[in-house]
Amino acid sequence: MTTDEDKWISVDKRTTKLVIRFKVRGVNKQFYIASGLKDTKKNREIVRLKRDAIASDIALERFDYTLNSYQFQPGKQK
C-alpha cells in the first residue's frame, strides 16, 4: 500500500534513478528534484528523508522555491 507521500518518489525512466516530484498548493507548476541515486531500499530511505524535509518546510511556510536547499549533494554513487 502506498501513501500520498510515497507518490512523491518515483524512478526516472531515462536515468533509472530516484526523483522527487511534487506540487505546492497555490503554485501552478510541478517541482522536480533528481537524486542521482539508484533505486535501492537504502536510497529510497535517503530520498524519503529529503521528501519529509521538503514537506515540513511547505507546512511551515518556509519552502525554498529555488530548490537549492533540497538538492542532493554529489558524492560516491550508491
N, CA, C and O atoms as a GROMACS GRO file, in nm:
protein
  312
    1MET      N    1   0.085  -0.119   0.000
    1MET     CA    2   0.000   0.000   0.000
    1MET      C    3   0.088   0.124   0.000
    1MET      O    4   0.178   0.137   0.083
    2THR      N    5   0.064   0.215  -0.092
    2THR     CA    6   0.141   0.338  -0.097
    2THR      C    7   0.060   0.452  -0.040
    2THR      O    8  -0.062   0.459  -0.057
    3THR      N    9   0.129   0.541   0.028
    3THR     CA   10   0.064   0.659   0.083
    3THR      C   11   0.079   0.774  -0.015
    3THR      O   12   0.153   0.763  -0.113
    4ASP      N   13   0.010   0.884   0.012
    4ASP     CA   14   0.024   1.002  -0.074
    4ASP      C   15   0.168   1.051  -0.076
    4ASP      O   16   0.216   1.097  -0.179
    5GLU      N   17   0.237   1.041   0.038
    5GLU     CA   18   0.375   1.087   0.044
    5GLU      C   19   0.465   1.003  -0.045
    5GLU      O   20   0.558   1.056  -0.105
    6ASP      N   21   0.438   0.870  -0.055
    6ASP     CA   22   0.520   0.783  -0.140
    6ASP      C   23   0.504   0.819  -0.287
    6ASP      O   24   0.592   0.790  -0.368
    7LYS      N   25   0.394   0.882  -0.323
    7LYS     CA   26   0.373   0.923  -0.462
    7LYS      C   27   0.470   1.033  -0.504
    7LYS      O   28   0.485   1.059  -0.624
    8TRP      N   29   0.533   1.097  -0.409
    8TRP     CA   30   0.634   1.200  -0.440
    8TRP      C   31   0.758   1.136  -0.505
    8TRP      O   32   0.825   1.200  -0.586
    9ILE      N   33   0.786   1.013  -0.471
    9ILE     CA   34   0.910   0.948  -0.511
    9ILE      C   35   0.882   0.854  -0.628
    9ILE      O   36   0.790   0.772  -0.622
   10SER      N   37   0.962   0.866  -0.733
   10SER     CA   38   0.948   0.778  -0.848
   10SER      C   39   1.085   0.753  -0.909
   10SER      O   40   1.185   0.809  -0.865
   11VAL      N   41   1.087   0.669  -1.011
   11VAL     CA   42   1.211   0.638  -1.082
   11VAL      C   43   1.203   0.704  -1.219
   11VAL      O   44   1.108   0.683  -1.294
   12ASP      N   45   1.302   0.784  -1.251
   12ASP     CA   46   1.309   0.849  -1.382
   12ASP      C   47   1.336   0.740  -1.485
   12ASP      O   48   1.436   0.668  -1.475
   13LYS      N   49   1.249   0.727  -1.583
   13LYS     CA   50   1.262   0.621  -1.684
   13LYS      C   51   1.387   0.636  -1.771
   13LYS      O   52   1.438   0.538  -1.823
   14ARG      N   53   1.434   0.758  -1.787
   14ARG     CA   54   1.554   0.780  -1.870
   14ARG      C   55   1.682   0.744  -1.797
   14ARG      O   56   1.772   0.685  -1.856
   15THR      N   57   1.690   0.779  -1.669
   15THR     CA   58   1.815   0.758  -1.595
   15THR      C   59   1.808   0.639  -1.500
   15THR      O   60   1.911   0.594  -1.450
   16THR      N   61   1.689   0.588  -1.473
   16THR     CA   62   1.662   0.481  -1.375
   16THR      C   63   1.707   0.519  -1.234
   16THR      O   64   1.738   0.431  -1.153
   17LYS      N   65   1.711   0.648  -1.204
   17LYS     CA   66   1.746   0.698  -1.071
   17LYS      C   67   1.622   0.754  -1.002
   17LYS      O   68   1.525   0.793  -1.068
   18LEU      N   69   1.627   0.759  -0.870
   18LEU     CA   70   1.515   0.811  -0.792
   18LEU      C   71   1.501   0.962  -0.806
   18LEU      O   72   1.601   1.035  -0.809
   19VAL      N   73   1.379   1.008  -0.815
   19VAL     CA   74   1.349   1.151  -0.823
   19VAL      C   75   1.234   1.184  -0.729
   19VAL      O   76   1.156   1.097  -0.690
   20ILE      N   77   1.226   1.311  -0.693
   20ILE     CA   78   1.113   1.361  -0.615
   20ILE      C   79   1.035   1.457  -0.704
   20ILE      O   80   1.092   1.552  -0.759
   21ARG      N   81   0.904   1.432  -0.717
   21ARG     CA   82   0.815   1.521  -0.793
   21ARG      C   83   0.701   1.559  -0.701
   21ARG      O   84   0.644   1.474  -0.632
   22PHE      N   85   0.667   1.688  -0.701
   22PHE     CA   86   0.559   1.732  -0.613
   22PHE      C   87   0.507   1.867  -0.657
   22PHE      O   88   0.571   1.938  -0.734
   23LYS      N   89   0.391   1.902  -0.607
   23LYS     CA   90   0.331   2.034  -0.629
   23LYS      C   91   0.314   2.101  -0.494
   23LYS      O   92   0.302   2.035  -0.391
   24VAL      N   93   0.312   2.232  -0.497
   24VAL     CA   94   0.289   2.312  -0.377
   24VAL      C   95   0.158   2.387  -0.400
   24VAL      O   96   0.138   2.451  -0.503
   25ARG      N   97   0.070   2.380  -0.302
   25ARG     CA   98  -0.059   2.447  -0.314
   25ARG      C   99  -0.038   2.596  -0.344
   25ARG      O  100   0.041   2.663  -0.278
   26GLY      N  101  -0.111   2.644  -0.442
   26GLY     CA  102  -0.103   2.784  -0.479
   26GLY      C  103   0.002   2.814  -0.585
   26GLY      O  104   0.015   2.928  -0.630
   27VAL      N  105   0.078   2.713  -0.625
   27VAL     CA  106   0.181   2.730  -0.728
   27VAL      C  107   0.141   2.644  -0.847
   27VAL      O  108   0.114   2.525  -0.832
   28ASN      N  109   0.137   2.704  -0.964
   28ASN     CA  110   0.088   2.636  -1.082
   28ASN      C  111   0.201   2.568  -1.160
   28ASN      O  112   0.217   2.590  -1.280
   29LYS      N  113   0.279   2.486  -1.092
   29LYS     CA  114   0.383   2.408  -1.160
   29LYS      C  115   0.422   2.290  -1.073
   29LYS      O  116   0.396   2.288  -0.952
   30GLN      N  117   0.483   2.192  -1.136
   30GLN     CA  118   0.533   2.075  -1.064
   30GLN      C  119   0.682   2.094  -1.039
   30GLN      O  120   0.755   2.141  -1.127
   31PHE      N  121   0.728   2.057  -0.921
   31PHE     CA  122   0.869   2.064  -0.887
   31PHE      C  123   0.933   1.927  -0.907
   31PHE      O  124   0.867   1.825  -0.890
   32TYR      N  125   1.060   1.926  -0.943
   32TYR     CA  126   1.131   1.803  -0.975
   32TYR      C  127   1.272   1.813  -0.917
   32TYR      O  128   1.343   1.910  -0.943
   33ILE      N  129   1.313   1.712  -0.840
   33ILE     CA  130   1.448   1.708  -0.785
   33ILE      C  131   1.506   1.571  -0.815
   33ILE      O  132   1.452   1.469  -0.772
   34ALA      N  133   1.615   1.567  -0.889
   34ALA     CA  134   1.684   1.442  -0.919
   34ALA      C  135   1.777   1.408  -0.803
   34ALA      O  136   1.850   1.493  -0.752
   35SER      N  137   1.774   1.281  -0.762
   35SER     CA  138   1.859   1.240  -0.651
   35SER      C  139   1.996   1.190  -0.698
   35SER      O  140   2.095   1.203  -0.626
   36GLY      N  141   2.001   1.135  -0.818
   36GLY     CA  142   2.125   1.073  -0.865
   36GLY      C  143   2.150   0.937  -0.802
   36GLY      O  144   2.257   0.879  -0.819
   37LEU      N  145   2.050   0.885  -0.728
   37LEU     CA  146   2.066   0.758  -0.656
   37LEU      C  147   1.988   0.647  -0.724
   37LEU      O  148   1.875   0.667  -0.769
   38LYS      N  149   2.049   0.528  -0.730
   38LYS     CA  150   1.981   0.411  -0.783
   38LYS      C  151   1.866   0.372  -0.691
   38LYS      O  152   1.864   0.408  -0.573
   39ASP      N  153   1.770   0.298  -0.746
   39ASP     CA  154   1.653   0.256  -0.670
   39ASP      C  155   1.685   0.134  -0.584
   39ASP      O  156   1.668   0.020  -0.627
   40THR      N  157   1.732   0.161  -0.461
   40THR     CA  158   1.757   0.055  -0.363
   40THR      C  159   1.681   0.090  -0.235
   40THR      O  160   1.635   0.203  -0.219
   41LYS      N  161   1.668  -0.006  -0.147
   41LYS     CA  162   1.595   0.017  -0.021
   41LYS      C  163   1.662   0.130   0.059
   41LYS      O  164   1.593   0.219   0.109
   42LYS      N  165   1.793   0.127   0.070
   42LYS     CA  166   1.867   0.230   0.145
   42LYS      C  167   1.850   0.368   0.081
   42LYS      O  168   1.826   0.466   0.151
   43ASN      N  169   1.862   0.374  -0.050
   43ASN     CA  170   1.849   0.502  -0.119
   43ASN      C  171   1.707   0.557  -0.113
   43ASN      O  172   1.688   0.678  -0.106
   44ARG      N  173   1.607   0.470  -0.115
   44ARG     CA  174   1.469   0.517  -0.100
   44ARG      C  175   1.451   0.583   0.036
   44ARG      O  176   1.379   0.682   0.047
   45GLU      N  177   1.515   0.530   0.138
   45GLU     CA  178   1.505   0.591   0.271
   45GLU      C  179   1.571   0.729   0.271
   45GLU      O  180   1.519   0.823   0.331
   46ILE      N  181   1.685   0.741   0.205
   46ILE     CA  182   1.753   0.871   0.194
   46ILE      C  183   1.662   0.972   0.124
   46ILE      O  184   1.650   1.086   0.168
   47VAL      N  185   1.599   0.930   0.015
   47VAL     CA  186   1.510   1.019  -0.060
   47VAL      C  187   1.386   1.052   0.023
   47VAL      O  188   1.336   1.165   0.018
   48ARG      N  189   1.335   0.956   0.100
   48ARG     CA  190   1.220   0.983   0.188
   48ARG      C  191   1.254   1.090   0.292
   48ARG      O  192   1.170   1.175   0.322
   49LEU      N  193   1.374   1.087   0.346
   49LEU     CA  194   1.415   1.189   0.442
   49LEU      C  195   1.415   1.328   0.379
   49LEU      O  196   1.372   1.425   0.441
   50LYS      N  197   1.463   1.337   0.256
   50LYS     CA  198   1.462   1.466   0.184
   50LYS      C  199   1.318   1.508   0.158
   50LYS      O  200   1.283   1.625   0.176
   51ARG      N  201   1.234   1.413   0.117
   51ARG     CA  202   1.092   1.443   0.095
   51ARG      C  203   1.027   1.495   0.221
   51ARG      O  204   0.950   1.591   0.217
   52ASP      N  205   1.057   1.432   0.334
   52ASP     CA  206   1.000   1.476   0.461
   52ASP      C  207   1.044   1.618   0.497
   52ASP      O  208   0.965   1.696   0.549
   53ALA      N  209   1.171   1.651   0.469
   53ALA     CA  210   1.221   1.786   0.496
   53ALA      C  211   1.148   1.889   0.410
   53ALA      O  212   1.114   1.998   0.457
   54ILE      N  213   1.124   1.855   0.285
   54ILE     CA  214   1.052   1.945   0.194
   54ILE      C  215   0.908   1.963   0.243
   54ILE      O  216   0.858   2.076   0.249
   55ALA      N  217   0.842   1.853   0.277
   55ALA     CA  218   0.703   1.861   0.325
   55ALA      C  219   0.694   1.945   0.451
   55ALA      O  220   0.600   2.022   0.469
   56SER      N  221   0.792   1.931   0.538
   56SER     CA  222   0.795   2.010   0.661
   56SER      C  223   0.810   2.158   0.629
   56SER      O  224   0.739   2.241   0.687
   57ASP      N  225   0.900   2.192   0.539
   57ASP     CA  226   0.920   2.332   0.501
   57ASP      C  227   0.794   2.390   0.437
   57ASP      O  228   0.762   2.507   0.459
   58ILE      N  229   0.724   2.310   0.357
   58ILE     CA  230   0.598   2.358   0.298
   58ILE      C  231   0.497   2.388   0.407
   58ILE      O  232   0.433   2.492   0.406
   59ALA      N  233   0.484   2.295   0.502
   59ALA     CA  234   0.388   2.314   0.612
   59ALA      C  235   0.421   2.434   0.698
   59ALA      O  236   0.331   2.501   0.749
   60LEU      N  237   0.550   2.461   0.716
   60LEU     CA  238   0.594   2.573   0.799
   60LEU      C  239   0.607   2.703   0.721
   60LEU      O  240   0.654   2.804   0.774
   61GLU      N  241   0.566   2.699   0.594
   61GLU     CA  242   0.568   2.816   0.505
   61GLU      C  243   0.707   2.875   0.489
   61GLU      O  244   0.724   2.997   0.484
   62ARG      N  245   0.807   2.787   0.481
   62ARG     CA  246   0.944   2.834   0.456
   62ARG      C  247   1.007   2.757   0.339
   62ARG      O  248   1.128   2.738   0.333
   63PHE      N  249   0.922   2.713   0.246
   63PHE     CA  250   0.965   2.637   0.130
   63PHE      C  251   1.059   2.720   0.043
   63PHE      O  252   1.032   2.837   0.016
   64ASP      N  253   1.168   2.660   0.000
   64ASP     CA  254   1.268   2.725  -0.087
   64ASP      C  255   1.228   2.698  -0.233
   64ASP      O  256   1.257   2.591  -0.287
   65TYR      N  257   1.163   2.796  -0.296
   65TYR     CA  258   1.115   2.780  -0.433
   65TYR      C  259   1.228   2.763  -0.534
   65TYR      O  260   1.203   2.718  -0.646
   66THR      N  261   1.350   2.798  -0.498
   66THR     CA  262   1.463   2.778  -0.588
   66THR      C  263   1.509   2.633  -0.587
   66THR      O  264   1.580   2.589  -0.677
   67LEU      N  265   1.469   2.558  -0.485
   67LEU     CA  266   1.506   2.418  -0.462
   67LEU      C  267   1.654   2.400  -0.427
   67LEU      O  268   1.699   2.287  -0.410
   68ASN      N  269   1.728   2.508  -0.415
   68ASN     CA  270   1.872   2.498  -0.385
   68ASN      C  271   1.900   2.423  -0.255
   68ASN      O  272   1.995   2.345  -0.249
   69SER      N  273   1.820   2.444  -0.153
   69SER     CA  274   1.847   2.381  -0.025
   69SER      C  275   1.804   2.234  -0.020
   69SER      O  276   1.831   2.164   0.078
   70TYR      N  277   1.739   2.186  -0.125
   70TYR     CA  278   1.692   2.048  -0.127
   70TYR      C  279   1.772   1.958  -0.223
   70TYR      O  280   1.744   1.839  -0.234
   71GLN      N  281   1.870   2.015  -0.290
   71GLN     CA  282   1.948   1.936  -0.385
   71GLN      C  283   2.030   1.829  -0.315
   71GLN      O  284   2.080   1.851  -0.204
   72PHE      N  285   2.043   1.716  -0.378
   72PHE     CA  286   2.128   1.609  -0.326
   72PHE      C  287   2.273   1.645  -0.355
   72PHE      O  288   2.306   1.692  -0.464
   73GLN      N  289   2.358   1.623  -0.258
   73GLN     CA  290   2.499   1.657  -0.272
   73GLN      C  291   2.572   1.548  -0.350
   73GLN      O  292   2.550   1.429  -0.325
   74PRO      N  293   2.658   1.587  -0.443
   74PRO     CA  294   2.734   1.485  -0.517
   74PRO      C  295   2.828   1.411  -0.423
   74PRO      O  296   2.881   1.468  -0.327
   75GLY      N  297   2.846   1.288  -0.451
   75GLY     CA  298   2.935   1.206  -0.370
   75GLY      C  299   2.946   1.069  -0.432
   75GLY      O  300   2.917   1.052  -0.550
   76LYS      N  301   2.988   0.974  -0.355
   76LYS     CA  302   3.003   0.839  -0.404
   76LYS      C  303   2.866   0.785  -0.444
   76LYS      O  304   2.771   0.790  -0.366
   77GLN      N  305   2.856   0.733  -0.567
   77GLN     CA  306   2.731   0.677  -0.615
   77GLN      C  307   2.698   0.550  -0.540
   77GLN      O  308   2.786   0.466  -0.517
   78LYS      N  309   2.574   0.535  -0.503
   78LYS     CA  310   2.531   0.417  -0.428
   78LYS      C  311   2.455   0.325  -0.518
   78LYS      O  312   2.410   0.219  -0.474
   0.00000   0.00000   0.00000
